C-alpha cells in the first residue's frame, strides 16, 4: 500500500510494526504524553478529590529518587523514560530524539537504538537514585524525575564517542561536529550541578551519557555491552520457548575466507560513508548510501 493512501490510524499502525525504531519511540512517548494529560484533564474537569486518583500520574509515570519510595514503585524506572508532563519539555526531547535517533539507527541498527534508549534511561535513573543516596544536599528532597532526557543523552553521547567529527546540520544550514553538540549538553548539566537551581535531574543525564560512552566501546566485539545485553535477553526469552516446535531455516554455507572477504568489503564501504558523514553531514549521503547503511545495520 502506498504510504500516501494510508489513513492516520493505518499510518500509525504501519509505523509501529514496520517503521524506523526512532518513529516507534516517538509514537510511544506521544501516547504516554496524551494519557498523562487525559488523566489530568479528567481530574480537573470532574473535580476529583480522591487521593489515589490525584496521585495516579506520580505513582505510575514518575521515578522516585528516594530509595525507600523507589522500592515501593520500581516500575517508575521504565515508565518515567517515556513520560513528560510539560509540553515544552516533551517537544524539546522529541525534536532531539528525532534527529539523533535517525542518525544512530542508520549507523547501527534499530535493536541497538532500542537497547541504548531503554538501558541508557535505566542507567540514568539508577545514577540519579545513587546520587540522592550519596550527596547530603539531595537527601532532603523527595523529588521525582520524568522524561526521556537520560535515554536521549545516551544516544547522543554514543554517537559523539563513536564518530566525534561527524557533522550534523544545525538548524538545517550550519554544519557542526556532533561532539560539540554533545559537549554543550554535558556542560549544561555540569553547570546545573554547580548552581542547583534549575530543578533538572542532571545526574540522570550524566548517567545516560556514561552509558552512551560504554555502549560504543569494542562496538564490533562480542564483549560489547549492547551485544551482551541482547544475548542475555535472547537467552532469557528462550527459556519460555522450550517445548515449542522449532523452525528449521536452510541457509547457504560460506567458507570462512568468503565470509571474511565480504565482511571486509562491507566494512570498507561503511567506513567510507561514515567519513563522508564526518566531512559533509548525514544529509550529504545519496539514497543508495543511506539504504546501504540501513541494510548494513540490520545485519550487525
N, C-alpha and C positions, 0 to 999 in steps of 0.2 A: 504493500500500500504506500502510495506517495505521502511523504510527511505533510505536504500542504493540504491533503484531503482529510487528515485526521481531525476529529473534534478535540476539544480541550481535554476531556476525560480520557479519550483514546491516546492522546499525546502523552499525558502524564503516565498512563499505564505502560505505554511503549518505553518511555524513558526509564521507568523503574525496572523494567525487565531487560531492556537491551541497550539503554543509553550509557553514556560515559558515567563512571563512578562519581565524577565531580557533580554531574547533574543529579544523580541519585542523592548524594549528600545534601545538595541544596534543597531538594524537594522534602527530604526528611526534616531538615531544620525549619522549612516553611510550615510543614504540617504541625510540628510541635508548637511553633510560634502562634499559629492560629488557634490550636487547642487551648493554650495558656490564656489567650485573650478572650476566647469564648467563655471560659470559666470565670474570668474577671468580670466580663460583661453581665453574665447571669447573676453573679453575686451582687453587683451594683444595682441592676435594674429590679431584682426581686427583693432587695433589702434583706438579704440573708444574713443572719447573725450567728448561725451555728458555728462554733469554734473549729470543728473538724473541716467544714467546707471552706471557711475563711483561710485555713492554713493548707488547703489542698495543694496549691501550686508549690508552696515552700516544701511540703513534705514529699512530693513526688518528683519535682523537677530541679531541686537545688541540692548542692553538695554542702553538707555541714562541715565546717572546718574544725570544730571542737570534737576531739576523738570520741568522747562518750556519746555525743549525739550522732556522729557518723556511724558508729557501730549499731545504732538503732535503725538507721536508714542508709545502709550501704549502697542501695541501688542508685543513689544520687551520683555516685562516681561515674555511672554511664549516662543517666538521663540528663545530667547537667551540661554535658558537652554538646547537646543538641538543643539547649534551651536558651531563650533570650526573652527578657521582659520589656526592654525598651526598643522602640523602632529603630533609632539611630544606631544602637549597638548591633542590632540584627543586620541592618543594611551594610554597615561597615565590614562586619565579619564575612557576610556573604559575598561582597564585592571582592575582597582579598582571596577568599576561598575559590571563587570562580577562576581567577587568573592563575594563582599558583597551583591549584588543583589540576587544571588542564595541562600546564607545563609538566608537572610531576608525572601525570598519567601518560603523557606522550613519551617521556624518557624511560620510565619504569613500566608499571602496569597497574591495572585497576585494583588488583588484590593488594599490592604494596601500598597504594594510596589509602585503601580502606583500613589496612592494618596500621599505617602511620597515623591516620586520623584517630582511630579508636585508642590504640596503645599510647600514642602521644598525649591524648587527652587524659587517659587514666594516669599516666606518669605525672602529668602536670598537677592533677588533683591530689595525688598522694604527696607530691612535693609541697603543695600548699598546706596540707594537713601536718606534715612533718615540721614545716616552718612554724606553725602555730604551737607545736609541742616544744620547740627548741628556744624560741625567742620570747622573752618576757613581755615585750611591747605588744605582741599579738595575742597573748594568752588571756587577756581580759575581754577580748572581742568574741562574741558568739555570732560571727558573721557566716554568711553562706556565699558560695560562688556559683555562677552560672555562665554559660556562654561557650562558644567553640574556639575561643582565642588560643587556648593551650594547644588544641589539636592543629589549628592553622599555623601556629608558631612552629610546631614540629615539622609540618610540610615545608614551610618557607625555609627553615633552618637546614633541613635535609638538602634542599636544592642549593642553598648557599655554600654548604660544605662540599657538596659533590661537584658542583661546577660554578665556582665563585665568580668567574668572569663572564658567565652567560648574561647577555644583555636582554633586558625587557624594556618595552616602550612605555615610559611613564607618561600618563595622560594621552597615550597613543602616538606621541610625537618625539619624546625625549628618550634616547637610548641610555640606559644606566645599568651597570653591573648589578646582578641580583644580590651580591654580598653587601652592597651599600644600603640596599633597602632593608635587608635583614639586620644590619648593624644599627640602622636608625631605630628599628623596633627594640633591639636589645638595650640601646641607650635610654630609650623612653622608660623601660622597666627599671633600669639601674637608677635613673633619676627619681622615679616614683618611689623606690625603696628608701632613698635618702630623704625624701620630703614626707612621704606617708600621708599625704592629704588629698589623694585622688580617688580613694575607695575602689582601687583596682587590684585584682589578685595577681600581683606581679610574680610571685613565686610559681604560680600555675603556668604563666607564660614561659618563665625561665626553665621550668621543668620540662615543658614541651620542647623548648629549644634544645635542651640537653639530650632528649631522646632523639630529636631530629639528627643531631650530630652522631649519635650512637648508631642510628639506623643505616647510615651510609658507610660505616666502617666495614672493610672487607666485603664490599657490596656484591661481588661475584663469587663469594665463598659460601660453602655450606654452613660456616660458622657465623654468618651474618645474622643479626638479631631478628630481623624480619623473616628470614628463611627458617630460622629455628622455631619462631612462634608459629609460622604456618605449618611446619612439620608437626609440632606438638598438637596443634589444633586438629590437624588431619588425623593424627593417631587417636585423639580423644573422640572424634566423631566416628571413627572406625569401630570403636568399642560398641556403639549402638547399632552397627550394621552387621554384626556377626549373626550367622544363621541365615542371612538373606542370600538369594541366588546371585552369584557374581557373573557379571557380563564379561565376555571374552572379546578383546579387541586385537585384530590381526594387524600388525604393523610391518612395514618394510625394514629389514635389518640393514644397518650400515656398518662398514668397518670402522675401527677406531680412527684410522687415518682420514677417511672421508668425513667423518663427523668433526674431527679436529680442524680439517681444512675449511669446511663450511662455517664452523663457528668463528674461525679466524677472519674469514671474509666478511661475515656479518658484523663482527666487532670493528673491523676497519671502517666499514661504511658508517656504522653508528658513531664512531669517533669523529669521522669527517663531518657528519651532520651536527654533532654537538659543538665542534669547533666553529661551524658556521653560525650556530645559535649564539655562541660566545662573542663572535665578532659583530654580527648584524642583527641579533634578536630572533626570537621564535617566529615572528611574523614574516621573516625573510625566506622561510622554507617554502619550497614548492609543495603542491598537493601530494606528489609521489613521495617526497621526503617525509612529510608528516605521516602519510599512510605507512611508510616503511617503519618509522619509529613506533607507531601504534601497534603494528603487527609484530614487530620485534619484541615489544614489551609483553605481548601475550604469550610469548614463548619462553620468557625468563623463568 
